[in-house]
Amino acid sequence: MNIRGKIILIVLPLIIAPLVVTGIASSLAARNGITGIATEFLRFKAEQLTNYAVGQFNLLQEAGLGNDAEFIDASKSAVASFARGLVRSATEVIVALDDQGVVVMSTDPSVEALATEQAALAELAQAAEQGWQSVRFGGQDRVAQSASFGPFGWYLLVSERRDNFYESINRILVQTGVILGGAIALAIILLFIFTNLLTNPLRRVVGAMRDIITSSDLSQRVEVEFRDETGQLGHTFNLMTGELDKAQQQIKSYALGQVMAKRREAKIRNIFQKYVPKDVIDQFERAPESMLVGEDRILAILFSDIRSFTTISESMRPDEMVESLNHYFEAMVDIITARNGIVDKYIGDAIMAFYGAPVRHKNDAEQAVRSGLEMIAALDDFNVWQRQKKRQEFHIGVGINYGAVTVGNIGSEKKMDYTVIGDSVNLASRLEGLTKKYQQSLVVSESVRHYVSDTVPCRLLDRVIVKGKSTATGLYAPKSSLAGDEEQAWEMHDRACEAFYGGEFDKARKFFETVQQLLPGDVVSEGYLTRTKELIANPPGPDWDGATLMTEK
């Protein structure tokens, strides 16, 4: 709402309120005065009629004719005639009711009580209330002054139609409303004229500001009309725009420099994101000092490697090898990053990635396993591309571990890498190497299986002591889903492994043989079955725990 409207909304009630109060008070006073006079006039007629009826009855009594029906009827006729003489308007009616509400005398025989009105009239006559009444008679709403005359058994009503009775009052109300409306309209017109004069300077300032915003031309000025507050406002506005014009030139120069700097920053950022993960760059921008300190974290570490890559590369020209590797890395890295993974580095044809830094997620272990499974599945499409290029197919092994590591920027002042180090990293690398021994594309540690077993089926491959470790860890092969007899076979495999590591070799042999029947050619159960038969033939000592000692990395 503009300022003119606000002024009108503030001032108009101050004008209208007194006018309305005065008009209402005047009309109410006139209404009460006229109503009082008219009411008294009806009451006066009722008293006159009653007095005349009393006089007529007294004459009968003095003449000893109070019980003579003929003379009583004559007296009633005289009273009716007197009542007709009291009537002064065509709509005024005087009636007399008996105790059943039946009209026994009326100054206007054409106005008759309707059947629907009879009960109300009877109730009124029997109550015999004196004074002002509102009745419905002859299908019309009426006001009346009532009186009782016992000798005749009459209940008298001196009545007037309601609309006629209040006609003068309603006319006064209409006239008051017209005068009040005219006064309000005139006040509004005058307010519009005066507020327009008051707000013209303000509108000029607003118009100049709008033009400046549209055109960005701060050289515009407003005309100063009055030597009052509005004139001072215009003068101050002109001073302000002059100073803003100077500041704008400085801001433009500064903004141009900032735009150029932002473009350079975006270009450099895009380049660095090819070498440093985006999350690491974001964290460095938020808190550069935090990136200089290492941090202990629980992460999932993934290693993948192309098997026999040296042999494959010998059959390819250098440009073909680079093209294939780039195509392979692009597919694999897209899968890793889509699962919130960070590619740490490329080690020749190998990929090292981790999940859970610099941003933690509640399901980092599962995301790593899902990445490994998707990488193996994506290899089929890649190999189609390789065959189209008439190049050898790639086969990969993926190892995943979940454990404590140190993560941070590691290196020298001249060259640093955001990376992870620790025994858990080494174990992940060992697991990737064991994929060849166990003829599996994906091998995960026992800690990984602990976190994903509810969502990803995992099968025990072996319990091993990798080189550099003194304790055994379980090796597991995950799979996206089980089909056909696999679910039953994997359940049987779990029971077989439980019997195997519990020293129940005969029981384990039967279970592994069942797995072989369900999954013919299954290398995992076949390897366990061979070991079980050897242990049956050469029972182990009491210290046997079933772990396999690995002497190679």
LOLO-572249 format. One record per residue (C-alpha): residue number from 0; x, y, z. Coordinates in Angstrom, 1 decimal, padded with zeros to 4 digits. Each point is the difference from the previous one (the first is absolute). Example, Ala and Ser with C-alpha at 12.3 -4.5 7.8 and 13.67 -1.06 7.14 Angstrom:
<0, <012.3, -004.5, 007.8>>;
<1, <001.4, 003.4, -000.7>>;
***
This chain:
<0, <000.0, 000.0, 000.0>>;
<1, <001.4, 003.5, -000.9>>;
<2, <000.4, 002.8, 002.5>>;
<3, <-003.1, 001.9, -001.4>>;
<4, <-002.2, -003.0, 000.8>>;
<5, <001.5, -000.2, 003.5>>;
<6, <-000.7, 003.6, 000.6>>;
<7, <-003.6, -000.4, -001.2>>;
<8, <-000.4, -003.1, 002.2>>;
<9, <001.3, 001.9, 003.0>>;
<10, <-002.0, 003.3, -000.5>>;
<11, <-003.2, -001.4, -001.4>>;
<12, <-001.1, -001.8, 003.1>>;
<13, <000.7, 003.2, 002.0>>;
<14, <-002.5, 001.8, -002.3>>;
<15, <-002.5, -002.8, -000.5>>;
<16, <-000.3, -001.1, 003.7>>;
<17, <-001.4, 003.4, 001.3>>;
<18, <-002.3, 000.2, -003.0>>;
<19, <-001.3, -003.5, 000.5>>;
<20, <-000.4, 000.5, 003.8>>;
<21, <-001.8, 003.3, -000.5>>;
<22, <-002.3, -001.4, -002.7>>;
<23, <-000.9, -003.1, 002.0>>;
<24, <-000.6, 002.0, 003.1>>;
<25, <-002.2, 002.5, -001.8>>;
<26, <-002.0, -002.7, -001.8>>;
<27, <-000.5, -001.9, 003.3>>;
<28, <-001.1, 003.1, 001.8>>;
<29, <-002.5, 000.8, -002.8>>;
<30, <-001.2, -003.6, -000.1>>;
<31, <-000.5, 000.0, 003.8>>;
<32, <-001.8, 003.4, -000.1>>;
<33, <-002.4, -001.0, -002.9>>;
<34, <-000.6, -003.4, 001.5>>;
<35, <-000.8, 001.4, 003.3>>;
<36, <-002.5, 002.5, -001.4>>;
<37, <-001.7, -002.6, -002.2>>;
<38, <-000.1, -002.5, 002.8>>;
<39, <-001.5, 002.6, 002.4>>;
<40, <-002.6, 000.8, -002.7>>;
<41, <-001.1, -003.6, -000.3>>;
<42, <-000.1, -000.3, 003.8>>;
<43, <-002.1, 003.2, 000.2>>;
<44, <-002.5, -001.5, -002.5>>;
<45, <-000.1, -003.2, 002.1>>;
<46, <-000.7, 002.0, 003.2>>;
<47, <-002.7, 002.1, -001.8>>;
<48, <-001.7, -003.1, -001.3>>;
<49, <000.1, -001.7, 003.4>>;
<50, <-001.3, 003.1, 001.7>>;
<51, <-002.8, 000.3, -002.5>>;
<52, <-000.9, -003.7, 000.5>>;
<53, <000.0, 000.6, 003.8>>;
<54, <-002.4, 003.0, -000.4>>;
<55, <-002.4, -002.1, -002.1>>;
<56, <000.0, -002.8, 002.4>>;
<57, <-000.6, 002.4, 003.0>>;
<58, <-003.0, 001.5, -001.9>>;
<59, <-001.5, -003.5, -000.2>>;
<60, <000.6, -000.6, 003.6>>;
<61, <-001.6, 003.3, 001.1>>;
<62, <-003.0, -000.7, -002.2>>;
<63, <-000.3, -003.6, 001.5>>;
<64, <000.6, -001.5, -003.4>>;
<65, <003.3, -001.7, 000.7>>;
<66, <-001.5, -003.4, -000.6>>;
<67, <-002.1, 000.9, -003.0>>;
<68, <001.7, -001.7, -003.0>>;
<69, <-001.7, 002.4, -002.5>>;
<70, <001.4, 003.1, 001.7>>;
<71, <003.4, -001.6, 000.6>>;
<72, <000.2, -000.7, -003.8>>;
<73, <-001.0, 003.6, -000.6>>;
<74, <002.8, 001.2, 002.3>>;
<75, <002.5, -002.3, -001.8>>;
<76, <-001.1, 001.6, -003.3>>;
<77, <000.5, 003.4, 001.4>>;
<78, <003.6, -000.9, 001.2>>;
<79, <000.7, -001.5, -003.5>>;
<80, <-001.2, 003.2, -001.6>>;
<81, <002.2, 002.1, 002.4>>;
<82, <002.9, -002.3, -001.0>>;
<83, <-000.5, 000.7, -003.7>>;
<84, <000.1, 003.7, 000.8>>;
<85, <003.4, -000.4, 001.7>>;
<86, <001.5, -001.5, -003.2>>;
<87, <002.1, 002.5, -001.9>>;
<88, <001.7, -002.1, -002.8>>;
<89, <-001.0, -002.6, -002.5>>;
<90, <002.3, -002.6, 001.6>>;
<91, <-001.0, 000.6, 003.6>>;
<92, <-002.4, -002.6, 001.4>>;
<93, <-001.6, -000.3, 003.5>>;
<94, <-001.3, -003.4, 001.0>>;
<95, <-001.6, -001.7, 003.0>>;
<96, <000.8, -003.7, 000.7>>;
<97, <-002.0, -002.3, 002.3>>;
<98, <001.8, -002.4, 002.3>>;
<99, <000.4, -002.5, -002.9>>;
<100, <001.8, 002.5, -002.2>>;
<101, <-003.0, 000.4, -002.3>>;
<102, <-000.6, 003.5, -001.4>>;
<103, <-003.3, 001.3, 001.3>>;
<104, <000.5, 003.7, -001.0>>;
<105, <002.1, 001.5, -002.8>>;
<106, <000.2, 003.4, -001.6>>;
<107, <001.0, -001.6, -003.3>>;
<108, <-002.0, -003.2, -000.8>>;
<109, <002.2, -000.6, -003.0>>;
<110, <002.9, -000.8, 002.2>>;
<111, <-000.7, -003.5, 001.5>>;
<112, <002.1, -002.3, 002.1>>;
<113, <001.4, -003.0, -001.8>>;
<114, <-000.4, -003.5, 001.3>>;
<115, <003.8, -000.2, 000.5>>;
<116, <-000.2, 003.1, 002.2>>;
<117, <-002.9, -001.1, 002.2>>;
<118, <002.1, -001.9, 002.6>>;
<119, <002.4, 002.9, 000.6>>;
<120, <-003.0, 002.4, 000.3>>;
<121, <-001.7, -002.3, 002.5>>;
<122, <003.1, -000.3, 002.1>>;
<123, <000.4, 003.8, 000.0>>;
<124, <-003.7, 000.6, 000.9>>;
<125, <000.2, -002.5, 002.9>>;
<126, <003.2, 001.5, 001.4>>;
<127, <-001.7, 003.4, -000.2>>;
<128, <003.3, 001.8, 000.2>>;
<129, <-000.3, 003.8, -000.1>>;
<130, <002.2, 002.4, -002.0>>;
<131, <002.2, -000.3, -003.1>>;
<132, <-000.4, -003.1, -002.1>>;
<133, <001.3, -001.5, -003.3>>;
<134, <-002.6, -002.1, -001.7>>;
<135, <-000.7, -001.5, -003.4>>;
<136, <-003.6, 000.6, -001.2>>;
<137, <-001.6, -000.4, -003.4>>;
<138, <003.3, -001.2, -001.4>>;
<139, <001.8, 003.2, 001.0>>;
<140, <002.6, 000.8, 002.7>>;
<141, <-001.5, 002.6, 002.3>>;
<142, <000.9, 002.0, 003.1>>;
<143, <-002.8, 000.8, 002.5>>;
<144, <-000.9, 001.4, 003.4>>;
<145, <-002.2, -002.5, 001.9>>;
<146, <-002.6, 000.5, 002.7>>;
<147, <-002.6, -002.3, 001.7>>;
<148, <-003.7, 000.9, 000.6>>;
<149, <-001.4, -002.6, 002.4>>;
<150, <-003.7, 000.9, -000.2>>;
<151, <-000.2, -000.9, -003.7>>;
<152, <002.7, -002.7, 000.3>>;
<153, <002.0, 001.9, -002.6>>;
<154, <003.7, 000.1, -000.6>>;
<155, <000.6, 003.2, -002.0>>;
<156, <002.9, 000.5, -002.5>>;
<157, <000.6, 003.4, -001.5>>;
<158, <002.3, -001.0, -002.8>>;
<159, <002.0, 001.4, -003.0>>;
<160, <001.9, -001.8, -002.7>>;
<161, <003.6, -000.3, 001.0>>;
<162, <001.4, 001.3, -003.3>>;
<163, <-002.2, 003.1, 000.2>>;
<164, <000.7, 000.5, 003.6>>;
<165, <003.8, 000.1, -000.6>>;
<166, <-000.2, 001.7, -003.4>>;
<167, <001.2, 003.4, 001.2>>;
<168, <002.7, -001.6, 002.1>>;
<169, <001.3, -002.0, -003.0>>;
<170, <-000.1, 003.1, -002.1>>;
<171, <002.2, 001.8, 002.5>>;
<172, <002.4, -002.9, 000.0>>;
<173, <000.3, 000.0, -003.8>>;
<174, <000.6, 003.8, 000.0>>;
<175, <002.6, -000.3, 002.7>>;
<176, <001.7, -002.8, -002.1>>;
<177, <000.0, 002.1, -003.1>>;
<178, <001.4, 003.0, 001.8>>;
<179, <002.6, -002.1, 001.7>>;
<180, <001.0, -001.7, -003.3>>;
<181, <000.3, 003.3, -001.7>>;
<182, <002.2, 001.4, 002.8>>;
<183, <002.3, -003.0, -000.1>>;
<184, <000.3, 000.1, -003.9>>;
<185, <000.9, 003.7, 000.2>>;
<186, <002.5, -000.7, 002.8>>;
<187, <001.6, -002.8, -002.2>>;
<188, <000.3, 002.3, -003.0>>;
<189, <001.6, 002.8, 002.0>>;
<190, <002.4, -002.5, 001.6>>;
<191, <001.0, -001.3, -003.4>>;
<192, <000.7, 003.6, -001.2>>;
<193, <002.0, 000.9, 003.1>>;
<194, <002.0, -003.2, 000.2>>;
<195, <000.8, 000.2, -003.6>>;
<196, <001.6, 003.4, 000.6>>;
<197, <001.9, -001.3, 003.0>>;
<198, <001.3, -003.1, -001.7>>;
<199, <000.9, 001.4, -003.4>>;
<200, <003.6, 000.7, 001.1>>;
<201, <000.3, -003.5, 001.4>>;
<202, <-001.3, -001.6, -003.2>>;
<203, <002.6, 002.0, -001.9>>;
<204, <002.7, -001.5, 002.2>>;
<205, <-001.4, -003.5, -000.4>>;
<206, <-000.2, 000.4, -003.8>>;
<207, <003.6, 001.2, -000.2>>;
<208, <001.1, -003.0, 002.1>>;
<209, <-001.9, -002.4, -002.2>>;
<210, <001.6, 001.6, -003.1>>;
<211, <003.4, -000.3, 001.6>>;
<212, <-000.7, -003.7, 000.8>>;
<213, <-001.2, -000.7, -003.5>>;
<214, <002.8, 001.9, -001.9>>;
<215, <002.7, 000.0, 002.7>>;
<216, <000.4, 003.7, -000.8>>;
<217, <000.9, 001.7, 003.3>>;
<218, <000.3, 003.4, -001.7>>;
<219, <-003.7, 000.6, 000.3>>;
<220, <-001.3, 002.7, 002.4>>;
<221, <-003.5, 001.1, 001.3>>;
<222, <-001.5, 003.5, 000.0>>;
<223, <-000.3, 001.6, 003.5>>;
<224, <-003.4, 001.6, 000.2>>;
<225, <-000.6, 001.0, 003.6>>;
<226, <002.2, 001.3, 002.8>>;
<227, <-001.2, -002.5, 002.5>>;
<228, <000.8, -003.6, 001.0>>;
<229, <-000.9, -001.3, -003.5>>;
<230, <002.3, 002.6, -001.5>>;
<231, <002.8, -001.1, 002.3>>;
<232, <-000.6, -003.6, -001.0>>;
<233, <000.4, 000.9, -003.7>>;
<234, <003.1, 002.0, 000.7>>;
<235, <001.5, -002.9, 002.1>>;
<236, <-000.9, -002.5, -002.7>>;
<237, <001.9, 002.1, -002.6>>;
<238, <003.0, 000.0, 002.3>>;
<239, <-000.2, -003.7, 000.6>>;
<240, <-000.3, -000.9, -003.7>>;
<241, <003.1, 002.1, -000.7>>;
<242, <002.0, -001.9, 002.6>>;
<243, <-001.4, -003.3, -001.2>>;
<244, <001.0, 000.8, -003.5>>;
<245, <003.6, 000.4, 001.1>>;
<246, <-000.1, -003.2, 002.0>>;
<247, <-001.6, -001.9, -002.9>>;
<248, <003.0, 000.7, -002.2>>;
<249, <002.3, -001.3, 002.7>>;
<250, <-002.2, -003.1, 000.5>>;
<251, <-000.1, -000.8, -003.7>>;
<252, <003.8, 000.1, -000.1>>;
<253, <000.2, -002.3, 003.1>>;
<254, <-002.7, -002.3, -001.3>>;
<255, <001.8, -000.5, -003.3>>;
<256, <003.1, -001.0, 001.9>>;
<257, <-002.1, -002.4, 002.1>>;
<258, <-001.6, -001.6, -003.1>>;
<259, <003.3, -000.6, -001.6>>;
<260, <001.4, -001.4, 003.2>>;
<261, <-003.0, -002.4, 000.4>>;
<262, <000.4, -001.2, -003.6>>;
<263, <003.7, -000.7, 000.7>>;
<264, <-001.0, -001.8, 003.3>>;
<265, <-002.6, -002.1, -001.8>>;
<266, <002.4, -001.0, -002.7>>;
<267, <002.7, -000.9, 002.5>>;
<268, <-002.5, -001.9, 002.2>>;
<269, <-001.2, -002.0, -003.0>>;
<270, <003.6, -000.9, -000.8>>;
<271, <000.8, -000.9, 003.6>>;
<272, <-003.1, -002.2, 000.3>>;
<273, <001.6, -002.3, -002.4>>;
<274, <002.8, -000.6, 002.5>>;
<275, <-001.7, 000.7, 003.4>>;
<276, <-003.5, -001.1, 001.0>>;
<277, <-002.7, 002.7, 000.0>>;
<278, <-000.8, -000.7, 003.7>>;
<279, <003.6, 000.6, 000.9>>;
<280, <000.1, 003.3, -001.8>>;
<281, <-003.3, 001.1, 001.7>>;
<282, <001.4, -000.9, 003.4>>;
<283, <003.2, 001.9, -000.7>>;
<284, <-002.0, 003.1, -001.0>>;
<285, <-002.0, -000.2, 003.3>>;
<286, <002.9, -000.7, 002.3>>;
<287, <003.4, 000.1, -001.6>>;
<288, <001.8, -000.6, 003.3>>;
<289, <-001.8, -003.3, 000.5>>;
<290, <001.4, -001.5, -003.1>>;
<291, <003.6, 000.1, 001.4>>;
<292, <-000.9, -002.4, 002.9>>;
<293, <-000.5, -003.7, -000.4>>;
<294, <-003.1, -001.7, 001.5>>;
<295, <-000.8, -003.6, 001.0>>;
<296, <-003.1, -001.3, -001.7>>;
<297, <-001.9, -003.2, -000.6>>;
<298, <-000.1, -000.3, -003.8>>;
<299, <-000.7, -002.5, -002.7>>;
<300, <003.0, -000.5, -002.3>>;
<301, <-000.3, -001.4, -003.5>>;
<302, <002.8, -001.3, -002.2>>;
<303, <-000.6, -001.2, -003.6>>;
<304, <002.5, -001.3, -002.5>>;
<305, <-000.1, -001.3, -003.6>>;
<306, <001.3, -003.5, -000.1>>;
<307, <002.9, -000.8, -002.3>>;
<308, <000.1, 003.6, -001.2>>;
<309, <003.6, -000.3, -000.9>>;
<310, <-000.8, -002.8, -002.5>>;
<311, <-003.0, 001.9, -001.4>>;
<312, <002.1, 003.2, -000.4>>;
<313, <002.6, -001.8, -002.0>>;
<314, <-002.6, -000.7, -002.7>>;
<315, <-001.0, 003.6, -000.3>>;
<316, <001.6, 003.2, -001.4>>;
<317, <000.6, 002.7, 002.6>>;
<318, <-002.8, 002.2, -001.3>>;
<319, <-002.4, -002.9, 000.1>>;
<320, <001.0, -000.9, 003.5>>;
<321, <-000.5, 003.6, 001.2>>;
<322, <-003.4, 000.1, -001.8>>;
<323, <-001.2, -003.3, 001.6>>;
<324, <001.3, 001.0, 003.5>>;
<325, <-001.7, 003.4, -000.2>>;
<326, <-003.3, -001.6, -001.1>>;
<327, <000.3, -002.6, 002.7>>;
<328, <000.9, 002.5, 002.7>>;
<329, <-002.9, 002.3, -001.0>>;
<330, <-002.5, -002.8, 000.5>>;
<331, <001.4, -001.2, 003.3>>;
<332, <000.5, 003.5, 001.5>>;
<333, <-003.6, 001.0, -000.9>>;
<334, <-001.2, -002.9, 002.0>>;
<335, <002.2, 000.8, 003.0>>;
<336, <-000.9, 003.6, 000.1>>;
<337, <-003.7, -000.7, -000.4>>;
<338, <000.3, -002.0, 003.2>>;
<339, <001.6, 002.8, 001.9>>;
<340, <003.5, -001.5, -000.4>>;
<341, <003.2, 002.0, -000.4>>;
<342, <002.6, -001.2, -002.6>>;
<343, <003.3, 000.2, 002.0>>;
<344, <002.3, -000.8, -002.8>>;
<345, <000.8, -002.1, -003.1>>;
<346, <002.8, -002.5, 000.5>>;
<347, <000.8, -000.9, -003.6>>;
<348, <-003.1, -001.9, -001.0>>;
<349, <-001.3, -000.3, 003.6>>;
<350, <-002.5, 002.3, 001.7>>;
<351, <000.1, 000.8, 003.7>>;
<352, <-003.1, 001.6, 001.5>>;
<353, <-001.5, 000.6, 003.4>>;
<354, <-003.5, 000.8, 001.5>>;
<355, <-000.7, 002.1, 003.0>>;
<356, <002.4, 003.0, -000.3>>;
<357, <000.0, 002.9, 000.0>>;
<358, <-003.8, -000.5, 000.4>>;
<359, <-001.3, -002.9, 002.1>>;
<360, <-003.1, -002.0, -001.1>>;
<361, <-001.8, -002.6, 002.1>>;
<362, <000.3, -002.7, -002.7>>;
<363, <003.6, 000.5, -001.3>>;
<364, <000.8, -003.7, 000.2>>;
<365, <-003.2, -001.0, -002.0>>;
<366, <000.7, 002.8, -002.6>>;
<367, <003.5, -001.4, -000.5>>;
<368, <-001.3, -003.5, -000.6>>;
<369, <-002.7, 001.2, -002.3>>;
<370, <002.6, 001.9, -001.9>>;
<371, <002.1, -003.2, -000.4>>;
<372, <-002.9, -002.0, -001.2>>;
<373, <-001.0, 002.7, -002.5>>;
<374, <003.6, 000.3, -001.3>>;
<375, <000.1, -003.7, -000.7>>;
<376, <-003.4, 000.2, -001.8>>;
<377, <001.1, 003.1, -002.0>>;
<378, <003.0, -001.9, -001.2>>;
<379, <-002.3, -002.0, -002.4>>;
<380, <-000.9, 003.2, -001.9>>;
<381, <003.6, 001.1, 000.0>>;
<382, <001.1, -003.3, -001.5>>;
<383, <-002.6, 000.3, -002.7>>;
<384, <001.7, 003.3, -000.9>>;
<385, <003.4, -001.8, 000.2>>;
<386, <-001.1, -002.7, -002.4>>;
<387, <-001.3, 002.6, -002.4>>;
<388, <003.4, 001.5, 000.0>>;
<389, <001.4, -003.5, -000.5>>;
<390, <001.9, 000.2, 003.3>>;
<391, <000.3, -002.5, 002.9>>;
<392, <-002.6, 000.0, 002.7>>;
<393, <000.8, 001.3, 003.5>>;
<394, <-000.6, -002.1, 003.1>>;
<395, <000.3, 001.6, 003.4>>;
<396, <000.2, -000.9, 003.7>>;
<397, <-001.4, 002.3, 002.7>>;
<398, <000.9, -000.2, 003.7>>;
<399, <-001.9, 002.0, 002.7>>;
<400, <000.8, 000.5, 003.7>>;
<401, <-001.6, 002.1, 002.7>>;
<402, <002.1, 001.2, 002.9>>;
<403, <001.9, 002.7, 001.8>>;
<404, <002.4, 002.2, -002.1>>;
<405, <001.7, 003.3, 000.1>>;
<406, <-001.3, 002.5, -002.6>>;
<407, <001.3, 003.4, -000.9>>;
<408, <002.5, 001.9, -002.2>>;
<409, <003.2, -002.0, 000.0>>;
<410, <003.2, 001.0, -001.7>>;
<411, <002.4, 003.0, -000.1>>;
<412, <-000.6, 003.7, -000.3>>;
<413, <000.6, -000.2, -003.7>>;
<414, <-002.3, -003.0, -000.7>>;
<415, <-002.7, -001.4, 002.2>>;
<416, <-002.7, -002.6, -000.6>>;
<417, <-003.3, -000.4, 001.8>>;
<418, <000.2, -003.7, 000.8>>;
<419, <-000.5, -002.7, 002.6>>;
<420, <002.7, -002.2, 001.6>>;
<421, <-000.1, -002.9, 002.5>>;
<422, <-000.3, -003.8, 000.4>>;
<423, <-003.6, 000.1, -001.2>>;
<424, <001.3, 001.4, -003.4>>;
<425, <002.6, -002.7, -000.2>>;
<426, <-002.6, -002.7, 000.7>>;
<427, <-002.2, 001.4, -002.7>>;
<428, <002.9, -000.3, -002.5>>;
<429, <000.7, -003.6, 001.2>>;
<430, <-003.7, -000.9, -000.5>>;
<431, <000.2, 001.2, -003.6>>;
<432, <003.0, -002.2, -000.6>>;
<433, <-001.9, -003.0, 001.5>>;
<434, <-002.7, 000.3, -002.7>>;
<435, <002.3, -002.0, -002.3>>;
<436, <000.6, -002.8, 002.4>>;
<437, <-003.7, -000.5, 000.8>>;
<438, <-001.1, 000.7, -003.6>>;
<439, <-002.4, 002.7, 001.1>>;
<440, <-000.5, 003.4, -001.5>>;
<441, <-000.9, 001.6, 003.4>>;
<442, <001.4, -000.9, 003.4>>;
<443, <-000.9, 001.9, 003.2>>;
<444, <001.2, -000.2, 003.6>>;
<445, <-001.9, -001.3, 003.0>>;
<446, <-000.5, 003.6, 001.3>>;
<447, <-001.7, 000.9, -003.3>>;
<448, <-002.2, -003.1, 000.1>>;
<449, <-001.1, 001.0, 003.5>>;
<450, <-001.5, 003.3, -001.3>>;
<451, <-001.5, -001.2, -003.2>>;
<452, <-001.3, -003.5, 000.7>>;
<453, <-003.6, 001.2, 000.6>>;
<454, <-000.1, 001.5, -003.5>>;
<455, <002.6, -001.8, -002.1>>;
<456, <000.4, -003.8, 000.0>>;
<457, <003.5, -001.0, 000.9>>;
<458, <001.7, -003.5, -000.1>>;
<459, <003.0, -001.0, 002.0>>;
<460, <003.0, -000.8, -002.2>>;
<461, <002.6, -000.7, 002.7>>;
<462, <001.6, 001.1, 003.2>>;
<463, <003.5, 001.2, -000.7>>;
<464, <003.0, 001.6, 001.6>>;
<465, <001.3, 002.5, -002.5>>;
<466, <003.7, 000.9, -000.2>>;
<467, <001.0, 002.4, 002.7>>;
<468, <-002.9, -001.0, 002.3>>;
<469, <-000.2, -002.4, 002.9>>;
<470, <-003.8, -000.4, 000.3>>;
<471, <-002.3, -001.7, -002.4>>;
<472, <-002.7, 001.9, -001.9>>;
<473, <-003.0, -001.4, -001.9>>;
<474, <-000.2, 000.5, -003.8>>;
<475, <-003.4, 000.4, -001.6>>;
<476, <-001.4, 000.1, -003.5>>;
<477, <-003.1, 002.3, -000.3>>;
<478, <-002.6, -000.2, -002.6>>;
<479, <-002.8, 002.4, -001.0>>;
<480, <-002.7, -002.7, 000.2>>;
<481, <-000.4, -003.8, 000.0>>;
<482, <-001.9, -001.8, -002.7>>;
<483, <-001.2, -003.6, -000.4>>;
<484, <001.7, -002.5, 002.2>>;
<485, <002.6, 002.6, 001.2>>;
<486, <-002.0, 001.0, 003.1>>;
<487, <-000.3, -003.6, 001.2>>;
<488, <003.6, -000.7, -000.9>>;
<489, <001.4, 003.0, 001.8>>;
<490, <-002.0, -000.9, 003.1>>;
<491, <001.4, -003.6, -000.2>>;
<492, <003.5, 001.5, -000.5>>;
<493, <-000.3, 002.0, 003.2>>;
<494, <-001.0, -003.1, 001.9>>;
<495, <002.9, -001.9, -001.6>>;
<496, <002.5, 002.7, 001.0>>;
<497, <-001.3, 000.0, 003.6>>;
<498, <000.6, -003.7, 000.2>>;
<499, <003.4, 000.3, -001.7>>;
<500, <001.4, 002.6, 002.4>>;
<501, <-001.6, -001.9, 002.9>>;
<502, <002.0, -003.1, -000.9>>;
<503, <-003.0, -002.1, -001.2>>;
<504, <001.6, -001.0, -003.3>>;
<505, <-002.3, -002.9, -000.9>>;
<506, <-003.0, 002.2, 000.5>>;
<507, <001.7, 002.8, -001.9>>;
<508, <000.8, -002.3, -002.9>>;
<509, <-003.6, -001.0, -000.5>>;
<510, <-001.1, 003.6, 000.0>>;
<511, <002.6, 001.0, -002.5>>;
<512, <-000.9, -002.9, -002.2>>;
<513, <-003.6, 001.2, 000.1>>;
<514, <001.1, 003.5, -001.1>>;
<515, <001.9, -001.6, -002.9>>;
<516, <-003.2, -001.7, -001.0>>;
<517, <-001.9, 003.2, 000.1>>;
<518, <002.7, 002.0, -001.7>>;
<519, <002.1, -002.3, -002.2>>;
<520, <003.5, 001.4, -000.6>>;
<521, <-000.1, 002.4, 002.9>>;
<522, <003.6, 000.7, 000.7>>;
<523, <-000.5, 001.2, 003.6>>;
<524, <-001.8, -003.1, 001.3>>;
<525, <002.4, -002.2, -002.1>>;
<526, <003.0, 001.6, 001.7>>;
<527, <-001.6, -000.5, 003.5>>;
<528, <-000.9, -003.6, -000.9>>;
<529, <003.6, -000.8, -001.0>>;
<530, <001.3, 001.4, 003.2>>;
<531, <-002.6, -001.9, 002.0>>;
<532, <000.9, -003.3, -001.5>>;
<533, <003.7, 000.7, 000.7>>;
<534, <-000.8, 000.7, 003.7>>;
<535, <-002.1, -003.1, 000.3>>;
<536, <002.9, -002.0, -001.3>>;
<537, <002.5, 001.9, 002.1>>;
<538, <-001.8, 001.4, 003.1>>;
<539, <001.5, 003.3, 001.3>>;
<540, <001.4, 000.6, 003.5>>;
<541, <-001.9, 001.6, 002.8>>;
<542, <001.3, 003.5, -000.9>>;
<543, <-001.5, 000.0, -003.5>>;
<544, <-002.3, 002.9, -000.7>>;
<545, <-000.5, -000.4, -003.7>>;
<546, <001.8, 003.2, -001.0>>;
<547, <002.1, 000.1, -003.1>>;
<548, <003.4, 001.7, 000.2>>;
<549, <000.8, 002.2, -003.0>>;
<550, <003.7, 000.4, -000.7>>;
<551, <-000.5, 002.3, -003.0>>;
<552, <-001.5, 003.4, -000.3>>;
***
